[in-house]
């Protein structure tokens, strides 16, 4: 048995030659099914059809979205996912693949989950990179993510206040929601480069000073969600010089 984690960016258009070759070598793809009308599962299905690989949908375990103990809740959810995936792989054997949005190294836990699966079933496993959300954001806005010789801090909306308290001034924020955007009102003089559903037909882009474009951001996010049925967004915040 073998398990392969393949970064696929935001869909078939971002599948690299390396990932395409690996996908053709697999017997099937394992993917979480989160609802009866899972639009993101449909994108995975489109990738599988393009490369002639069967998709095996696994009902995704329920997760508390407002937990009192976030790390413990996520760990339990990962355990439940790993157990469900391991059951499928034991039954089917062969070479299984998991298609990971963006790049597996950034704000995605598939590596953690599949590591447990591989250990549980005694399978070899590997990881191939994909096109990441920050790299797509930079390309769409034709920017460098950091000033010359300076660092870039990558975090989640949950940890943004901590980054600000530590005087970070160049911050990429991944996977937020509308409430996270409206909370940026306190950063009115900061510059923002924002994108949603990058590289897809429902892509939206906004840039400017936060105070000037915040309403546009909220409206653009709503358009992306209405068009696709889902939304993944990322933005770069930079403090005034």
N, C-alpha and C positions, 0 to 999 in steps of 0.2 A: 504494500500500500504506500501511496505517496500523496502528499497534499501540497498544493501550490497556491500562494497568495499573489494575486496579480493586480497591480494598480491599473485602473482603466480611465483615469481622469473623469470626465463627465459623460462618457458614452463612446459609441463605436468610433467617432471621429478622433478620439484621443488614444486609441489603442496603438502602442508602439509595435515596431517590427518584432522586438524581443518578446513582448507579451503575446502577440498574435501567434508566434511560433510555439510558445509554451501552451497556449490555450488549445491549439490543434492537437497537442500531445495528450490532452486530458480526456478521460472517459465521461465526465459529467461535471457540472458546476452546482455547488450547494449555495443556496441563498435564502435569507430570512424573508418570510412573507408576513407583512405587518397588518394587512387588511384584505378584504375581498377585491378591492380596487386599488392595488398598490402600484402607483405609477412608476416608482423607482424600480420595483421588481420587473415592470414591463421593459425598462431600459436594459436591464440585465438580460432579459429574454431576447431582446433585439441583438445584443452582442453575441449571445449563444447561437442564434440562428445564422448570423453572418459567418460564424466559424464552425458550424455543424456540430455543436456540442449540446448534449441534453442538459436542461435545467431542472434541478430537483429543489422544489420550494419546501421550506421547513417553517411551520408556524412559529413566529417569534414569541418567546416568553413575555408575559406582562412585566412592565417595569413601573415603579412608582416615580412619577415625574416631579413630585415635590417632597422629597424625602427629608426626614430629620437628620439622618446620617448618610450623606451623599456617597462617600467612599464605600461604605458597607453595602448600600443598596446596589451600587453599580457592580461590586464584586459578586453579589448574589445573582444578579442578572447575567453576568458573564459565565458563572458556573452553570446556570440553567441553559444558556445557549450552547456551551461546550458539550453538555450532556446530550442535547438534542442532535447536534451535529455528529457527535461520536457514534450515536446509534445508527445514523444513516450510513456513515463510512464503514462501520463494521459490517453492515448488511450488504453493501454494494461492493466493497473492496476496490481494487483498481486505483486509478489516479483521479483525485478530486481537486477541483479548483474553487477558490473563493475570489470573487471580483470585488475589489475595494475601490470606493470612490476616491478620486484624487490620487494621492500617494499614501501608501500604508503607514508611513512614518509619522504622519501629522494628524492629530486629533481623530484617530480611528483606533479602535481596540481590537480589530480582527487579529492582529499579530498575537496579542495576549490570549485571546480566546482559542485560536488555532494551535498555539503552543501547547495549551492544555489538552486539546483534542489529539494532537499528534502523540503526545506522551501517553494518553489514555489508550489509544488503539495501536501503539507501536509503529507509527508511520514516520518515514522521512518527510521533511518539508522544507520548502524554500520560499523566498520572497523576491518579487520583481517590482521595481519602482514604476510609478505612473506620473502623470502631469498633475502637479499640486495646485490647490486653490490659490496660494500666494503667488505662484509663478504665472498663473493665468491672469490674476488681478494686475500684476505688474505689466504684463504684455498688453492687456486691453487698454490700460491707461498710459502706456508708453513711458513708464517711470522705472527708476531703480528703487528698491524697497528701503534703502538707507542712504543717508548722506555720505559723502566721500570719507572713507576711513572710519565710519561710525557703525554701531551695531543696530540690529533690528530685534525687537522683542516680540515674540509670538505667544499669544495667550487666548483665553476664552473670555466671554463677557463676564462670567462669574468672577474671574480673577482680575478684571480690568482695574477696579479700585485699588487693589494691591499694587499693581504695576504703576499706577499714578502716584501712589504714596511713596514708592521707591524712586520717584523722579525719572521714570522712563519717559522719553520724549518722542520715540519713534516706534509705534506699536501696531502690529498686525493682529486683528481680532477675528476669530473664526467662529462660525456657527452661532450666530445670535438670533434674536427674534425682534418683533416690533417694539416690545417694551425696552429691550436693550438699546435700540436706536434712539428712542425718545429720551432715554436717560442721558444721552450725550449732550443735552442742552447746556450743561455746566461747562462744556468744552467749546463754547461758541466761537472762540478765536482760533481754534485749532483747524488745520487743513485735514480733509478727509478724501480718500479715494475708495469708492465703494462699488461692489459688484454682486449681482445675484444670478444664480443659474448660469454661470460663466461657460461659454462655449456651446450653449444650447439655443434652441429657437426662442426661448423665453428669457434670454439674457437681458439684464438691465444694468446700466452704468450711471453713476452720478459722482461728481467731484466738485470741490470748492471748499469754502469755509463752512464749518458746521452750522453756524447761525444762519447762513444764507441758504443752505440746501437741505436742512433737516426735514422740512415738509415734503420736499421732492423725494428724499430717500424713502420716507414712509409710503408715499404714493407708488413709487417704483417697486418697492417690495410687494405691495398688494397686487400690482399688475403681474409680477412674476409668478406669484402664487396662484392667481386666477388663471393665468395662461397654462401653467404646467400642472397645477394641483399640488405642488410642493414648492419649497424654496430652500436653497442653501446659499447663504451669503457670507461675504468676507470683506473686511475693510482695513485700510491703513490709516492710522491717525498720526499726525505729526504736529508737535508743538510749534507755536509761532517763533520765528527766529529772534 
